[in-house]
Amino acid sequence: MIKHLSLKVPTLIVLVVLSLMSACTSKNSEKEESASVQTTSVKEDSLHPISDPLVTAIYTADPSAHVFNGKLYIYPSHDIEAGIPQNDNGDHFDMRDYHILSMDSIPGSVKDNGIALNIKDIPWAGRQLWAPDAAYANKTYYLYFPVKDKQDIFRIGVAKSDSPTGPFKAEPTPIEGSFSIDPAVFADSDGKHYMYFGGIWGGQLQRWRSGKYDVNSKEPDSNQVALSPKVARLSKDMLHFDEKVRDIQILDKDGKPLLAGDHDRRFFEASWLHKYDGKYYFSYSTGDTHYIVYATGDSPYGPFTYQGVILKPVIGWTNHHSIVEFKGKWYLFYHDSSLSGGKTHLRSVKVTELTHRPDGTIETISAYK
């Protein structure tokens, strides 16, 4: 059991924000804009994290949190120092296995349950096990994961276990019709399950604009409608899409689709869906502006109307989250790179309470005081 440890923040932390890096979706080499480096100095007296890392023996990121049988399970990426030089495709994010964390209470002790799935045990996998998610149905636990295949194209796979902590056994092939990254599976009150996915730049979503993989395909121009996240209902056996993949529309308050140039609001990666007071909340990362934002709708398919920011930028380039209700309270799971001293590919999962206001809007959270 690994208990929460206090984080000591250095006197001067340099937050290295690289537009050529992202653990989920780093900027692709075909991107026309040149990569740039931003550095922001934050003094100790102005930077006080509101939460400690859940575990410190390993680096973890992209947390997907679920409650199974009254216990909280977190399904994160497992960051490592792979020794691969940083590049536009994010090759240095060379994650190779998953560790599942569990908790009985918040705050409380956190258990690292060891390796649940290794890339070498996925028959079709090439490299880079990125942000996963999990679901329960048919008396079985399902682990969904993005990984590049032997042709270096991201696909989404699924593995099964009779335990929420694994070990998981991967299916021999990826989910037919799947592509890109960041699967998030939502179980609706009627028992149907939906998978949300997609990520631009290194997540390759822009390469699927025509419906077929095209390595030369780019993002829309800034005055065009932004690329859409994707959704598909899962089959009853949880191993296939039960329908054609659909686009998710994200609209502004006037009912107009968000544009590709609207970097503060447009979808980048890290889909998540939760339901509160009968409304569907679709949340996601804006990527190169580093926000977690949300939009609401009346259907799991959308359309969703943009509402605002859930989480402000954190230490490190990426911002990735999940939202879950546990023992009568709502929580936001997220990550930052404070434990590694700002290394954007070495992150740590954290948790803080999330508040829905009486009108259904969500209070904006800053990860630092």
LOBABA-953337 format. One line per 8 residues: number of its first residue (from 0); their letters; for each residue x, y, z of C-alpha. Coordinates in Angstrom, 1 decimal. Layout:
NUM	A	X:Y:Z ~ ...
//
This chain:
0	MIKHLSLK	0.0:0.0:0.0 ~ 1.4:3.4:-0.9 ~ 0.1:6.3:1.1 ~ -0.2:10.0:-0.1 ~ 3.1:11.8:0.2 ~ 3.6:15.5:0.5 ~ 5.1:17.2:-2.5 ~ 7.9:19.6:-2.0
8	VPTLIVLV	8.0:22.2:-4.7 ~ 11.4:23.6:-5.8 ~ 12.1:27.3:-5.3 ~ 11.9:27.8:-9.1 ~ 10.0:25.5:-11.3 ~ 10.4:25.9:-15.0 ~ 7.3:24.7:-16.7 ~ 8.4:23.5:-20.1
16	VLSLMSAC	5.4:23.7:-22.4 ~ 6.4:22.1:-25.7 ~ 4.0:22.2:-28.6 ~ 6.1:19.3:-30.1 ~ 5.2:17.1:-27.2 ~ 2.1:15.4:-25.9 ~ 1.7:12.1:-24.1 ~ -1.6:11.5:-25.8
24	TSKNSEKE	-1.1:13.5:-28.9 ~ 2.1:15.1:-29.8 ~ 2.3:17.3:-32.8 ~ 2.8:15.4:-36.0 ~ 5.6:16.1:-38.4 ~ 3.2:16.9:-41.2 ~ 1.9:19.9:-39.2 ~ 2.7:23.0:-41.2
32	ESASVQTT	3.4:25.3:-38.2 ~ 6.9:25.1:-36.7 ~ 7.1:23.7:-33.2 ~ 7.9:26.2:-30.5 ~ 8.9:26.1:-26.9 ~ 7.3:28.1:-24.1 ~ 8.8:28.4:-20.7 ~ 7.0:29.9:-17.7
40	SVKEDSLH	8.8:30.4:-14.4 ~ 6.6:30.0:-11.3 ~ 7.9:31.0:-7.9 ~ 7.5:28.7:-4.9 ~ 5.3:31.2:-3.1 ~ 2.8:31.3:-5.9 ~ 2.8:27.6:-6.7 ~ 1.2:25.3:-4.1
48	PISDPLVT	-0.4:22.1:-5.5 ~ -3.8:21.4:-4.1 ~ -3.3:17.6:-4.3 ~ -0.4:15.2:-3.9 ~ 0.4:12.4:-6.4 ~ -1.6:9.2:-5.7 ~ 1.6:7.1:-6.1 ~ 5.2:8.1:-6.3
56	AIYTADPS	7.0:4.8:-7.0 ~ 6.1:5.0:-10.6 ~ 4.9:7.8:-13.0 ~ 1.2:7.6:-14.0 ~ -0.9:9.8:-16.3 ~ -4.3:10.0:-18.2 ~ -6.4:8.6:-15.3 ~ -9.7:6.9:-16.0
64	AHVFNGKL	-11.5:6.4:-12.8 ~ -14.4:4.0:-12.2 ~ -16.3:2.6:-9.2 ~ -16.8:-1.1:-9.2 ~ -18.4:-3.0:-6.3 ~ -18.1:0.1:-4.1 ~ -14.4:0.5:-4.6 ~ -12.5:3.1:-6.7
72	YIYPSHDI	-10.2:1.9:-9.5 ~ -8.0:4.2:-11.6 ~ -6.8:3.1:-15.0 ~ -3.8:5.3:-16.0 ~ -1.0:5.3:-18.5 ~ 2.4:4.3:-17.1 ~ 5.0:6.9:-18.0 ~ 8.6:5.7:-18.3
80	EAGIPQND	11.9:7.3:-19.3 ~ 12.3:5.3:-22.5 ~ 15.6:7.1:-23.5 ~ 14.0:8.1:-26.9 ~ 14.8:11.6:-28.1 ~ 11.8:14.0:-28.2 ~ 10.3:14.5:-31.6 ~ 7.1:15.8:-33.3
88	NGDHFDMR	5.5:12.4:-33.3 ~ 5.8:11.8:-29.5 ~ 8.0:8.8:-29.9 ~ 9.5:9.5:-26.4 ~ 6.1:8.6:-25.0 ~ 6.9:4.9:-25.4 ~ 4.7:3.4:-22.6 ~ 4.7:-0.4:-22.5
96	DYHILSMD	2.3:-1.6:-19.8 ~ -0.5:-0.6:-17.5 ~ -0.7:-0.6:-13.7 ~ -4.1:-0.2:-12.1 ~ -4.5:1.7:-8.9 ~ -7.3:1.1:-6.3 ~ -8.7:3.1:-3.3 ~ -11.3:2.4:-0.7
104	SIPGSVKD	-11.7:6.1:0.2 ~ -10.7:9.6:-0.7 ~ -8.4:10.6:1.0 ~ -6.9:7.2:1.7 ~ -4.3:4.6:0.9 ~ -3.6:3.8:-2.8 ~ -2.6:0.4:-4.0 ~ -0.6:-0.2:-7.1
112	NGIALNIK	-1.9:-3.6:-8.3 ~ 1.1:-4.3:-10.5 ~ 1.2:-5.0:-14.3 ~ -2.3:-5.6:-15.7 ~ -1.3:-5.8:-19.4 ~ 2.0:-5.6:-21.2 ~ 2.4:-4.6:-24.8 ~ 4.3:-7.8:-25.6
120	DIPWAGRQ	1.1:-9.7:-24.8 ~ -0.9:-7.8:-27.4 ~ -0.5:-9.8:-30.7 ~ -1.1:-7.0:-33.1 ~ 0.6:-4.2:-31.2 ~ 3.7:-2.3:-32.4 ~ 4.4:0.4:-29.9 ~ 3.1:3.1:-27.5
128	LWAPDAAY	0.4:2.1:-25.1 ~ -1.4:5.4:-24.5 ~ -4.4:6.5:-22.4 ~ -6.7:3.5:-21.5 ~ -10.2:3.1:-20.0 ~ -12.3:0.3:-18.5 ~ -15.8:-1.0:-18.2 ~ -17.8:-3.8:-16.6
136	ANKTYYLY	-20.5:-5.9:-18.2 ~ -21.4:-9.6:-18.7 ~ -19.6:-10.4:-15.4 ~ -16.4:-9.3:-17.1 ~ -14.0:-6.4:-16.9 ~ -12.9:-4.8:-20.1 ~ -9.8:-2.8:-20.6 ~ -9.8:-0.5:-23.7
144	FPVKDKQD	-6.4:0.8:-25.0 ~ -4.9:2.7:-27.9 ~ -1.7:1.4:-29.4 ~ 0.1:1.7:-32.7 ~ -0.2:-1.4:-34.9 ~ 2.7:-2.9:-36.9 ~ 2.1:-0.3:-39.5 ~ 2.4:2.5:-36.9
152	IFRIGVAK	-1.3:3.4:-37.1 ~ -3.1:3.9:-33.8 ~ -6.0:1.5:-33.3 ~ -8.1:0.7:-30.2 ~ -7.9:-2.7:-28.6 ~ -9.8:-4.5:-25.9 ~ -8.7:-7.0:-23.2 ~ -10.7:-9.0:-20.7
160	SDSPTGPF	-10.4:-10.1:-17.1 ~ -12.5:-11.5:-14.3 ~ -10.9:-8.9:-12.0 ~ -10.9:-5.1:-12.2 ~ -7.2:-5.1:-11.6 ~ -6.4:-7.8:-14.1 ~ -4.4:-9.4:-15.4 ~ -6.1:-8.7:-18.7
168	KAEPTPIE	-5.9:-10.9:-21.9 ~ -6.0:-8.9:-25.1 ~ -8.2:-9.9:-28.1 ~ -6.1:-11.0:-31.1 ~ -7.1:-8.0:-33.2 ~ -8.1:-4.4:-32.6 ~ -11.8:-3.3:-32.6 ~ -12.9:-3.3:-36.3
176	GSFSIDPA	-13.4:0.3:-37.5 ~ -11.4:1.8:-34.6 ~ -8.7:4.4:-35.0 ~ -6.9:7.3:-33.2 ~ -6.6:7.4:-29.4 ~ -8.1:8.0:-25.9 ~ -11.0:5.6:-25.7 ~ -13.5:6.5:-22.9
184	VFADSDGK	-16.4:4.2:-22.3 ~ -19.6:5.5:-20.7 ~ -22.3:3.2:-19.3 ~ -25.7:4.8:-19.6 ~ -28.6:4.2:-17.2 ~ -30.3:2.0:-19.7 ~ -27.3:-0.4:-19.8 ~ -25.9:0.7:-23.2
192	HYMYFGGI	-22.3:1.5:-23.5 ~ -20.7:4.1:-25.7 ~ -17.1:4.6:-26.6 ~ -15.8:8.2:-27.2 ~ -12.4:8.6:-28.8 ~ -10.0:10.7:-30.9 ~ -7.1:13.0:-30.7 ~ -5.4:15.3:-33.2
200	WGGQLQRW	-1.8:15.8:-34.0 ~ 0.1:12.7:-32.7 ~ -3.3:11.0:-32.1 ~ -3.7:10.9:-35.9 ~ -7.3:12.0:-36.0 ~ -6.6:14.5:-38.8 ~ -5.3:11.6:-41.0 ~ -8.9:10.1:-41.1
208	RSGKYDVN	-10.7:13.2:-42.4 ~ -11.6:11.3:-45.6 ~ -12.8:8.2:-43.8 ~ -9.6:6.4:-44.8 ~ -6.1:6.7:-43.3 ~ -4.0:9.3:-45.2 ~ -0.7:10.2:-43.7 ~ -0.7:13.5:-45.6
216	SKEPDSNQ	-4.0:14.7:-44.4 ~ -3.9:17.8:-42.2 ~ -6.2:19.7:-39.8 ~ -8.9:22.0:-41.2 ~ -8.0:25.7:-41.8 ~ -8.6:27.9:-38.8 ~ -11.9:29.3:-40.3 ~ -13.3:25.8:-40.9
224	VALSPKVA	-15.2:23.6:-38.5 ~ -12.9:21.9:-36.1 ~ -12.3:18.2:-36.2 ~ -14.9:16.2:-34.3 ~ -14.4:13.7:-31.5 ~ -15.9:10.3:-32.3 ~ -18.5:8.1:-30.7 ~ -19.9:4.6:-31.3
232	RLSKDMLH	-22.3:2.4:-29.3 ~ -20.6:-0.8:-28.2 ~ -22.0:-4.3:-28.9 ~ -23.5:-6.3:-26.1 ~ -20.3:-8.4:-25.9 ~ -18.3:-5.2:-25.5 ~ -15.8:-6.3:-28.1 ~ -17.1:-4.5:-31.2
240	FDEKVRDI	-18.8:-1.3:-32.4 ~ -22.5:-1.9:-32.8 ~ -22.9:0.9:-35.4 ~ -21.0:3.2:-37.7 ~ -18.7:5.6:-35.9 ~ -20.4:9.0:-35.6 ~ -19.0:12.6:-35.3 ~ -19.8:14.6:-32.1
248	QILDKDGK	-20.8:18.1:-32.7 ~ -19.6:20.7:-30.2 ~ -21.5:24.0:-30.5 ~ -21.2:27.5:-29.1 ~ -24.0:29.2:-27.3 ~ -25.4:30.4:-30.7 ~ -25.6:26.9:-31.9 ~ -22.7:27.2:-34.3
256	PLLAGDHD	-19.9:24.5:-34.5 ~ -16.6:25.4:-32.9 ~ -13.9:26.3:-35.5 ~ -10.5:24.8:-35.9 ~ -8.9:28.2:-35.0 ~ -10.7:28.4:-31.7 ~ -7.9:26.7:-29.7 ~ -9.3:27.7:-26.3
264	RRFFEASW	-12.4:25.7:-26.9 ~ -12.1:23.2:-29.8 ~ -11.6:19.5:-29.2 ~ -8.0:18.2:-29.1 ~ -8.0:14.9:-27.1 ~ -9.0:13.2:-23.8 ~ -12.7:12.6:-24.2 ~ -14.8:11.8:-21.1
272	LHKYDGKY	-18.5:11.6:-20.5 ~ -20.4:11.7:-17.3 ~ -24.1:12.2:-16.5 ~ -25.4:14.6:-13.8 ~ -29.0:15.5:-13.1 ~ -30.2:14.0:-16.4 ~ -27.7:15.9:-18.5 ~ -24.7:14.5:-20.4
280	YFSYSTGD	-21.4:16.3:-19.8 ~ -18.8:15.8:-22.5 ~ -15.4:17.0:-21.3 ~ -12.0:17.1:-23.1 ~ -8.6:18.7:-23.4 ~ -7.9:21.7:-25.7 ~ -4.3:20.4:-26.2 ~ -2.1:23.3:-27.1
288	THYIVYAT	-3.9:25.7:-24.8 ~ -3.9:23.1:-22.0 ~ -7.4:23.4:-20.6 ~ -9.9:20.7:-19.6 ~ -13.3:22.1:-20.8 ~ -16.8:20.8:-21.1 ~ -20.0:20.9:-23.1 ~ -23.5:19.6:-22.2
296	GDSPYGPF	-26.3:17.9:-24.1 ~ -29.4:15.8:-23.9 ~ -28.1:12.7:-25.6 ~ -25.0:10.6:-25.4 ~ -24.5:11.4:-29.1 ~ -24.8:15.1:-28.6 ~ -24.8:17.8:-29.9 ~ -23.0:19.3:-27.0
304	TYQGVILK	-23.0:23.0:-26.2 ~ -19.8:24.5:-24.8 ~ -20.0:25.6:-21.2 ~ -16.6:26.5:-19.9 ~ -13.3:25.4:-18.2 ~ -13.1:22.6:-15.6 ~ -9.4:22.6:-15.1 ~ -6.8:25.3:-15.8
312	PVIGWTNH	-3.4:24.3:-17.3 ~ -1.1:22.1:-15.2 ~ 2.6:21.7:-14.9 ~ 3.7:19.9:-18.1 ~ 2.2:20.1:-21.6 ~ -0.6:17.6:-21.4 ~ -3.9:17.8:-19.5 ~ -6.0:14.7:-19.2
320	HSIVEFKG	-8.8:13.8:-16.7 ~ -11.8:11.8:-15.7 ~ -14.8:12.6:-13.6 ~ -16.5:10.1:-11.2 ~ -19.0:10.1:-8.4 ~ -17.8:8.1:-5.3 ~ -19.6:7.9:-2.0 ~ -21.8:10.8:-2.6
328	KWYLFYHD	-19.2:13.2:-3.9 ~ -17.9:14.1:-7.3 ~ -14.1:14.0:-8.1 ~ -11.8:15.1:-10.8 ~ -8.8:12.9:-11.5 ~ -6.0:14.6:-13.5 ~ -2.2:14.6:-13.7 ~ 0.7:17.0:-13.7
336	SSLSGGKT	4.5:16.8:-14.0 ~ 5.4:18.4:-10.7 ~ 6.9:15.2:-9.2 ~ 9.4:14.9:-12.1 ~ 10.3:18.6:-11.9 ~ 8.4:19.5:-15.0 ~ 9.3:16.7:-17.4 ~ 6.2:16.5:-19.6
344	HLRSVKVT	6.5:12.8:-20.3 ~ 6.8:11.9:-16.6 ~ 3.5:12.7:-14.9 ~ 1.7:11.8:-11.8 ~ -2.1:11.2:-11.2 ~ -3.9:13.3:-8.7 ~ -7.4:13.8:-7.5 ~ -9.5:16.7:-6.2
352	ELTHRPDG	-13.2:17.3:-5.4 ~ -15.4:18.6:-8.2 ~ -18.5:20.8:-7.7 ~ -21.6:21.1:-9.8 ~ -23.4:24.4:-9.1 ~ -27.2:24.4:-8.6 ~ -27.6:25.5:-12.2 ~ -25.6:22.5:-13.4
360	TIETISAY	-22.4:24.4:-14.4 ~ -19.1:23.2:-13.0 ~ -16.8:25.3:-10.8 ~ -13.4:25.9:-12.5 ~ -10.5:24.3:-10.7 ~ -6.9:25.5:-10.5 ~ -4.4:22.7:-9.6 ~ -2.4:25.3:-7.6
368	K	-3.1:27.8:-4.9
//
